[in-house]
Amino acid sequence: MNNTSSTFAGFTHDAAELSAYIFSIDTFIISLKNEQIIRFVAPEPDDFKQWLDHHRIRNVNETLGKMVYDYYFPKKGK
């Protein structure tokens, strides 16, 4: 797989158009810079995730997980 290309086989958007993504089960939910939200089921999810990460597309899963954890397990003293 070629991570350096600005396009990913079977995906109709260029990396420069993407803002952020979240991945669940087999589907990527992707926010475009024009504020449109799209879904994409990648034939090789690990390859697609590596491509997104290579192009520094923000992974919302990491932020969302921390927000949920902080909500259910607040720090003492708050």
N, CA, C and O atoms as a Tinker XYZ file with bonds, in Angstrom:
   312  protein
     1  N      0.829000   -1.188000    0.000000    73     2
     2  CA     0.000000    0.000000    0.000000    64     1     3
     3  C      0.873000    1.251000    0.000000    63     2     4     5
     4  O      1.925000    1.288000    0.638000    81     3
     5  N      0.428000    2.259000   -0.715000    73     3     6
     6  CA     1.164000    3.511000   -0.813000    64     5     7
     7  C      0.495000    4.571000    0.064000    63     6     8     9
     8  O     -0.511000    5.158000   -0.334000    81     7
     9  N      1.048000    4.817000    1.255000    73     7    10
    10  CA     0.496000    5.815000    2.170000    64     9    11
    11  C      0.720000    7.242000    1.696000    63    10    12    13
    12  O     -0.029000    8.141000    2.079000    81    11
    13  N      1.732000    7.467000    0.872000    73    11    14
    14  CA     2.120000    8.825000    0.523000    64    13    15
    15  C      1.211000    9.461000   -0.522000    63    14    16    17
    16  O      1.193000   10.686000   -0.651000    81    15
    17  N      0.463000    8.667000   -1.263000    73    15    18
    18  CA    -0.449000    9.209000   -2.267000    64    17    19
    19  C     -1.553000   10.003000   -1.572000    63    18    20    21
    20  O     -1.990000    9.634000   -0.482000    81    19
    21  N     -2.002000   11.085000   -2.193000    73    19    22
    22  CA    -3.067000   11.894000   -1.589000    64    21    23
    23  C     -4.448000   11.278000   -1.798000    63    22    24    25
    24  O     -5.446000   11.790000   -1.290000    81    23
    25  N     -4.499000   10.176000   -2.548000    73    23    26
    26  CA    -5.765000    9.471000   -2.745000    64    25    27
    27  C     -5.621000    8.024000   -2.272000    63    26    28    29
    28  O     -4.521000    7.472000   -2.225000    81    27
    29  N     -6.758000    7.430000   -1.925000    73    27    30
    30  CA    -6.795000    6.036000   -1.490000    64    29    31
    31  C     -7.706000    5.288000   -2.458000    63    30    32    33
    32  O     -8.803000    5.754000   -2.766000    81    31
    33  N     -7.258000    4.140000   -2.934000    73    31    34
    34  CA    -8.022000    3.365000   -3.921000    64    33    35
    35  C     -9.447000    3.101000   -3.432000    63    34    36    37
    36  O     -9.650000    2.581000   -2.335000    81    35
    37  N    -10.431000    3.467000   -4.258000    73    35    38
    38  CA   -11.832000    3.230000   -3.939000    64    37    39
    39  C    -12.473000    4.332000   -3.112000    63    38    40    41
    40  O    -13.678000    4.292000   -2.863000    81    39
    41  N    -11.689000    5.317000   -2.682000    73    39    42
    42  CA   -12.208000    6.436000   -1.891000    64    41    43
    43  C    -12.191000    7.675000   -2.773000    63    42    44    45
    44  O    -11.162000    8.003000   -3.363000    81    43
    45  N    -13.317000    8.360000   -2.866000    73    43    46
    46  CA   -13.458000    9.427000   -3.866000    64    45    47
    47  C    -12.931000   10.799000   -3.447000    63    46    48    49
    48  O    -12.999000   11.747000   -4.230000    81    47
    49  N    -12.411000   10.919000   -2.234000    73    47    50
    50  CA   -11.940000   12.227000   -1.765000    64    49    51
    51  C    -10.419000   12.227000   -1.589000    63    50    52    53
    52  O     -9.814000   11.216000   -1.233000    81    51
    53  N     -9.840000   13.366000   -1.843000    73    51    54
    54  CA    -8.409000   13.578000   -1.639000    64    53    55
    55  C     -8.150000   13.857000   -0.157000    63    54    56    57
    56  O     -9.016000   14.400000    0.529000    81    55
    57  N     -6.981000   13.494000    0.336000    73    55    58
    58  CA    -6.627000   13.706000    1.741000    64    57    59
    59  C     -6.770000   15.171000    2.145000    63    58    60    61
    60  O     -7.133000   15.460000    3.285000    81    59
    61  N     -6.493000   16.093000    1.238000    73    59    62
    62  CA    -6.568000   17.526000    1.547000    64    61    63
    63  C     -7.993000   17.985000    1.857000    63    62    64    65
    64  O     -8.180000   19.057000    2.432000    81    63
    65  N     -8.995000   17.191000    1.486000    73    63    66
    66  CA   -10.392000   17.546000    1.732000    64    65    67
    67  C    -10.876000   17.132000    3.115000    63    66    68    69
    68  O    -11.937000   17.574000    3.555000    81    67
    69  N    -10.109000   16.285000    3.809000    73    67    70
    70  CA   -10.572000   15.660000    5.037000    64    69    71
    71  C    -10.185000   16.458000    6.280000    63    70    72    73
    72  O     -9.122000   17.076000    6.335000    81    71
    73  N    -11.071000   16.431000    7.276000    73    71    74
    74  CA   -10.823000   17.148000    8.522000    64    73    75
    75  C    -10.598000   16.184000    9.685000    63    74    76    77
    76  O     -9.614000   16.309000   10.414000    81    75
    77  N    -11.507000   15.221000    9.860000    73    75    78
    78  CA   -11.428000   14.303000   10.997000    64    77    79
    79  C    -12.193000   13.027000   10.669000    63    78    80    81
    80  O    -12.975000   12.973000    9.719000    81    79
    81  N    -11.946000   11.999000   11.485000    73    79    82
    82  CA   -12.682000   10.747000   11.285000    64    81    83
    83  C    -12.896000   10.035000   12.612000    63    82    84    85
    84  O    -12.201000   10.276000   13.599000    81    83
    85  N    -13.879000    9.153000   12.596000    73    83    86
    86  CA   -14.125000    8.229000   13.695000    64    85    87
    87  C    -14.379000    6.874000   13.051000    63    86    88    89
    88  O    -14.975000    6.796000   11.976000    81    87
    89  N    -13.932000    5.812000   13.698000    73    87    90
    90  CA   -14.084000    4.469000   13.140000    64    89    91
    91  C    -14.846000    3.608000   14.128000    63    90    92    93
    92  O    -14.537000    3.600000   15.320000    81    91
    93  N    -15.847000    2.880000   13.634000    73    91    94
    94  CA   -16.613000    1.970000   14.472000    64    93    95
    95  C    -17.007000    0.746000   13.660000    63    94    96    97
    96  O    -17.550000    0.857000   12.561000    81    95
    97  N    -16.728000   -0.403000   14.213000    73    95    98
    98  CA   -17.020000   -1.715000   13.645000    64    97    99
    99  C    -16.363000   -1.871000   12.274000    63    98   100   101
   100  O    -15.253000   -2.396000   12.191000    81    99
   101  N    -17.015000   -1.430000   11.199000    73    99   102
   102  CA   -16.412000   -1.545000    9.863000    64   101   103
   103  C    -16.560000   -0.263000    9.055000    63   102   104   105
   104  O    -16.266000   -0.245000    7.859000    81   103
   105  N    -17.012000    0.806000    9.700000    73   103   106
   106  CA   -17.334000    2.036000    8.977000    64   105   107
   107  C    -16.548000    3.232000    9.500000    63   106   108   109
   108  O    -16.437000    3.444000   10.708000    81   107
   109  N    -16.012000    4.000000    8.578000    73   107   110
   110  CA   -15.366000    5.267000    8.901000    64   109   111
   111  C    -16.391000    6.374000    8.672000    63   110   112   113
   112  O    -16.998000    6.450000    7.604000    81   111
   113  N    -16.584000    7.227000    9.670000    73   111   114
   114  CA   -17.396000    8.427000    9.521000    64   113   115
   115  C    -16.388000    9.562000    9.393000    63   114   116   117
   116  O    -15.563000    9.770000   10.282000    81   115
   117  N    -16.456000   10.290000    8.293000    73   115   118
   118  CA   -15.419000   11.270000    7.963000    64   117   119
   119  C    -16.040000   12.646000    7.798000    63   118   120   121
   120  O    -17.037000   12.820000    7.096000    81   119
   121  N    -15.429000   13.618000    8.460000    73   119   122
   122  CA   -15.823000   15.014000    8.324000    64   121   123
   123  C    -14.921000   15.661000    7.282000    63   122   124   125
   124  O    -13.695000   15.620000    7.385000    81   123
   125  N    -15.549000   16.252000    6.284000    73   123   126
   126  CA   -14.791000   16.972000    5.263000    64   125   127
   127  C    -14.611000   18.426000    5.692000    63   126   128   129
   128  O    -15.367000   18.927000    6.525000    81   127
   129  N    -13.639000   19.085000    5.140000    73   127   130
   130  CA   -13.383000   20.489000    5.481000    64   129   131
   131  C    -14.540000   21.393000    5.082000    63   130   132   133
   132  O    -14.693000   22.479000    5.641000    81   131
   133  N    -15.359000   20.961000    4.123000    73   131   134
   134  CA   -16.526000   21.752000    3.724000    64   133   135
   135  C    -17.730000   21.477000    4.631000    63   134   136   137
   136  O    -18.849000   21.889000    4.324000    81   135
   137  N    -17.493000   20.775000    5.759000    73   135   138
   138  CA   -18.468000   20.457000    6.807000    64   137   139
   139  C    -19.445000   19.346000    6.428000    63   138   140   141
   140  O    -20.388000   19.081000    7.174000    81   139
   141  N    -19.245000   18.704000    5.309000    73   139   142
   142  CA   -20.053000   17.548000    4.923000    64   141   143
   143  C    -19.554000   16.334000    5.711000    63   142   144   145
   144  O    -18.359000   16.218000    5.984000    81   143
   145  N    -20.462000   15.436000    6.073000    73   143   146
   146  CA   -20.122000   14.185000    6.760000    64   145   147
   147  C    -20.401000   13.037000    5.795000    63   146   148   149
   148  O    -21.474000   12.961000    5.197000    81   147
   149  N    -19.419000   12.142000    5.652000    73   147   150
   150  CA   -19.591000   10.999000    4.759000    64   149   151
   151  C    -19.258000    9.711000    5.500000    63   150   152   153
   152  O    -18.595000    9.731000    6.537000    81   151
   153  N    -19.722000    8.596000    4.959000    73   151   154
   154  CA   -19.392000    7.267000    5.476000    64   153   155
   155  C    -18.599000    6.513000    4.427000    63   154   156   157
   156  O    -18.811000    6.667000    3.224000    81   155
   157  N    -17.669000    5.687000    4.920000    73   155   158
   158  CA   -16.868000    4.879000    4.002000    64   157   159
   159  C    -16.545000    3.553000    4.670000    63   158   160   161
   160  O    -16.019000    3.518000    5.782000    81   159
   161  N    -16.866000    2.460000    3.983000    73   159   162
   162  CA   -16.491000    1.122000    4.442000    64   161   163
   163  C    -15.291000    0.713000    3.602000    63   162   164   165
   164  O    -15.419000    0.435000    2.410000    81   163
   165  N    -14.135000    0.681000    4.230000    73   163   166
   166  CA   -12.890000    0.361000    3.525000    64   165   167
   167  C    -12.738000   -1.153000    3.398000    63   166   168   169
   168  O    -13.022000   -1.886000    4.345000    81   167
   169  N    -12.291000   -1.623000    2.236000    73   167   170
   170  CA   -12.055000   -3.060000    2.082000    64   169   171
   171  C    -10.931000   -3.548000    3.004000    63   170   172   173
   172  O    -10.935000   -4.696000    3.450000    81   171
   173  N     -9.987000   -2.675000    3.279000    73   171   174
   174  CA    -8.876000   -2.976000    4.192000    64   173   175
   175  C     -8.814000   -1.846000    5.229000    63   174   176   177
   176  O     -8.058000   -0.891000    5.048000    81   175
   177  N     -9.604000   -1.943000    6.322000    73   175   178
   178  CA    -9.686000   -0.848000    7.283000    64   177   179
   179  C     -8.332000   -0.440000    7.885000    63   178   180   181
   180  O     -8.092000    0.747000    8.105000    81   179
   181  N     -7.461000   -1.397000    8.150000    73   179   182
   182  CA    -6.152000   -1.057000    8.727000    64   181   183
   183  C     -5.329000   -0.207000    7.760000    63   182   184   185
   184  O     -4.655000    0.737000    8.173000    81   183
   185  N     -5.388000   -0.547000    6.479000    73   183   186
   186  CA    -4.656000    0.236000    5.473000    64   185   187
   187  C     -5.219000    1.650000    5.361000    63   186   188   189
   188  O     -4.468000    2.620000    5.254000    81   187
   189  N     -6.556000    1.758000    5.388000    73   187   190
   190  CA    -7.174000    3.074000    5.280000    64   189   191
   191  C     -6.836000    3.930000    6.494000    63   190   192   193
   192  O     -6.543000    5.118000    6.357000    81   191
   193  N     -6.876000    3.327000    7.688000    73   191   194
   194  CA    -6.517000    4.059000    8.911000    64   193   195
   195  C     -5.071000    4.530000    8.844000    63   194   196   197
   196  O     -4.778000    5.661000    9.231000    81   195
   197  N     -4.170000    3.698000    8.368000    73   195   198
   198  CA    -2.761000    4.098000    8.221000    64   197   199
   199  C     -2.637000    5.265000    7.245000    63   198   200   201
   200  O     -1.847000    6.183000    7.467000    81   199
   201  N     -3.414000    5.229000    6.169000    73   199   202
   202  CA    -3.397000    6.313000    5.186000    64   201   203
   203  C     -3.882000    7.618000    5.828000    63   202   204   205
   204  O     -3.274000    8.672000    5.645000    81   203
   205  N     -4.987000    7.533000    6.585000    73   203   206
   206  CA    -5.504000    8.720000    7.276000    64   205   207
   207  C     -4.464000    9.267000    8.258000    63   206   208   209
   208  O     -4.201000   10.469000    8.290000    81   207
   209  N     -3.885000    8.383000    9.045000    73   207   210
   210  CA    -2.881000    8.799000   10.033000    64   209   211
   211  C     -1.652000    9.408000    9.354000    63   210   212   213
   212  O     -1.096000   10.394000    9.839000    81   211
   213  N     -1.239000    8.828000    8.250000    73   211   214
   214  CA    -0.087000    9.365000    7.516000    64   213   215
   215  C     -0.347000   10.809000    7.078000    63   214   216   217
   216  O      0.557000   11.644000    7.090000    81   215
   217  N     -1.587000   11.087000    6.695000    73   215   218
   218  CA    -1.944000   12.426000    6.229000    64   217   219
   219  C     -2.413000   13.336000    7.373000    63   218   220   221
   220  O     -2.946000   14.422000    7.145000    81   219
   221  N     -2.205000   12.870000    8.592000    73   219   222
   222  CA    -2.509000   13.638000    9.812000    64   221   223
   223  C     -3.973000   14.083000    9.890000    63   222   224   225
   224  O     -4.280000   15.210000   10.278000    81   223
   225  N     -4.858000   13.168000    9.512000    73   223   226
   226  CA    -6.286000   13.433000    9.663000    64   225   227
   227  C     -6.644000   13.105000   11.112000    63   226   228   229
   228  O     -6.324000   12.023000   11.605000    81   227
   229  N     -7.301000   14.033000   11.785000    73   227   230
   230  CA    -7.576000   13.903000   13.220000    64   229   231
   231  C     -8.482000   12.705000   13.503000    63   230   232   233
   232  O     -9.532000   12.543000   12.880000    81   231
   233  N     -8.056000   11.866000   14.459000    73   231   234
   234  CA    -8.805000   10.688000   14.882000    64   233   235
   235  C     -9.657000   11.085000   16.087000    63   234   236   237
   236  O     -9.134000   11.260000   17.187000    81   235
   237  N    -10.955000   11.224000   15.882000    73   235   238
   238  CA   -11.855000   11.660000   16.943000    64   237   239
   239  C    -12.072000   10.557000   17.982000    63   238   240   241
   240  O    -12.447000   10.860000   19.114000    81   239
   241  N    -11.847000    9.289000   17.630000    73   239   242
   242  CA   -12.008000    8.196000   18.585000    64   241   243
   243  C    -11.221000    8.468000   19.857000    63   242   244   245
   244  O    -11.718000    8.229000   20.957000    81   243
   245  N     -9.999000    8.965000   19.718000    73   243   246
   246  CA    -9.133000    9.201000   20.872000    64   245   247
   247  C     -9.726000   10.269000   21.788000    63   246   248   249
   248  O     -9.747000   10.086000   23.005000    81   247
   249  N    -10.201000   11.366000   21.234000    73   247   250
   250  CA   -10.792000   12.453000   22.018000    64   249   251
   251  C    -12.106000   12.011000   22.643000    63   250   252   253
   252  O    -12.359000   12.278000   23.818000    81   251
   253  N    -12.937000   11.341000   21.867000    73   251   254
   254  CA   -14.235000   10.903000   22.342000    64   253   255
   255  C    -14.093000    9.924000   23.503000    63   254   256   257
   256  O    -14.822000   10.023000   24.490000    81   255
   257  N    -13.168000    8.989000   23.393000    73   255   258
   258  CA   -12.942000    8.028000   24.475000    64   257   259
   259  C    -12.557000    8.718000   25.774000    63   258   260   261
   260  O    -13.043000    8.334000   26.838000    81   259
   261  N    -11.703000    9.718000   25.712000    73   259   262
   262  CA   -11.285000   10.463000   26.903000    64   261   263
   263  C    -12.460000   11.232000   27.490000    63   262   264   265
   264  O    -12.616000   11.289000   28.709000    81   263
   265  N    -13.288000   11.825000   26.635000    73   263   266
   266  CA   -14.444000   12.578000   27.119000    64   265   267
   267  C    -15.422000   11.662000   27.865000    63   266   268   269
   268  O    -15.927000   12.032000   28.925000    81   267
   269  N    -15.686000   10.488000   27.325000    73   267   270
   270  CA   -16.598000    9.537000   27.966000    64   269   271
   271  C    -16.002000    9.074000   29.301000    63   270   272   273
   272  O    -16.703000    9.023000   30.312000    81   271
   273  N    -14.719000    8.741000   29.298000    73   271   274
   274  CA   -14.057000    8.295000   30.528000    64   273   275
   275  C    -14.123000    9.392000   31.598000    63   274   276   277
   276  O    -14.472000    9.118000   32.746000    81   275
   277  N    -13.793000   10.618000   31.227000    73   275   278
   278  CA   -13.801000   11.730000   32.188000    64   277   279
   279  C    -15.207000   11.995000   32.734000    63   278   280   281
   280  O    -15.365000   12.404000   33.884000    81   279
   281  N    -16.213000   11.761000   31.910000    73   279   282
   282  CA   -17.590000   11.956000   32.358000    64   281   283
   283  C    -17.967000   10.929000   33.433000    63   282   284   285
   284  O    -18.544000   11.280000   34.462000    81   283
   285  N    -17.637000    9.674000   33.184000    73   283   286
   286  CA   -18.022000    8.620000   34.116000    64   285   287
   287  C    -17.073000    8.477000   35.307000    63   286   288   289
   288  O    -17.463000    7.949000   36.349000    81   287
   289  N    -15.857000    8.935000   35.163000    73   287   290
   290  CA   -14.881000    8.846000   36.228000    64   289   291
   291  C    -14.237000   10.223000   36.459000    63   290   292   293
   292  O    -13.054000   10.426000   36.182000    81   291
   293  N    -15.046000   11.163000   36.975000    73   291   294
   294  CA   -14.502000   12.516000   37.168000    64   293   295
   295  C    -13.379000   12.525000   38.200000    63   294   296   297
   296  O    -13.349000   11.714000   39.127000    81   295
   297  N    -12.468000   13.457000   38.012000    73   295   298
   298  CA   -11.368000   13.596000   38.962000    64   297   299
   299  C    -11.931000   14.120000   40.276000    63   298   300   301
   300  O    -12.839000   14.951000   40.285000    81   299
   301  N    -11.390000   13.633000   41.373000    73   299   302
   302  CA   -11.827000   14.081000   42.685000    64   301   303
   303  C    -11.482000   15.553000   42.873000    63   302   304   305
   304  O    -10.469000   16.033000   42.364000    81   303
   305  N    -12.323000   16.255000   43.601000    73   303   306
   306  CA   -12.081000   17.648000   43.866000    64   305   307
   307  C    -12.792000   18.579000   42.912000    63   306   308   309
   308  O    -12.656000   19.798000   43.019000    81   307
   309  N    -13.542000   18.033000   41.988000    73   307   310
   310  CA   -14.304000   18.877000   41.054000    64   309   311
   311  C    -15.641000   19.203000   41.629000    63   310   312
   312  O    -16.431000   19.902000   40.995000    81   311
